[in-house]
């Protein structure tokens, strides 16, 4: 049984960044570098936390392991599943809606009774 | 051991929830030039240059292939696995700028939840054994009474461990939400 994609929202920032990074398949360490490069020192991701997140996302079916050509387990990369991709899309929509709402209020639009 | 590699052996007991204390001790030893060779209860150190480094303990229960993948990932980010003692893995990092092994304490809390589950199963089994003991065993002489006391001691110890690890998990979880 597959969970509804909306039930995964909101994502934590770390989870969001990991999923977004996997829009193109990567190995564990490449994910770490990618996330750090984007977020700077603010969201430094350690291997224990990353591996815990990857295990959880695999169980939830949001990501999958991709078969390596050499058949070595350690060289398997991770990639987004179709469900994972839909979850990221919904989260982007949610964040955009929130950002838009915030900007409108700051510019004095809407909100008056 | 031969003369040109000086070693030191120390016997020390740390509870699972005292991991931070154990890590500080290993870091202190490294500052004095004693670098962990193997840990557990009997710690072996090798003499080298004094240095600043971080030690972290990690309770890992993955199957072989996944564990190798994890250890690889740690090594790539500067966390070298120095020693293992059962499921306890000792990681060391010389780079002060490298991220924490568990940058979010909640992933460390998840590891301790695994340990808690194991202890709860053991506790349940031992409580069952203790409760289903033959009622007349009390009259069976001092040897059986000693066994009874020993079994009760195990139950008490496991219960103590469950409580302490439960509290440690709560603290880690609080630290994680505080940082958000």
Interface residues (C-beta under 8 A of the other chain):
Chain A: X14 X28 X29 X32 X36 X44 X45 X46 X47 X48 X49 X50 X51 X52 X53 X73 X74 X76
Chain B: X58 X65 X66 X68 X69 X70 X72 X73 X74 X76 X77 X79 X99 X100 X101 X102 X103 X104 X107 X108 X110 X111
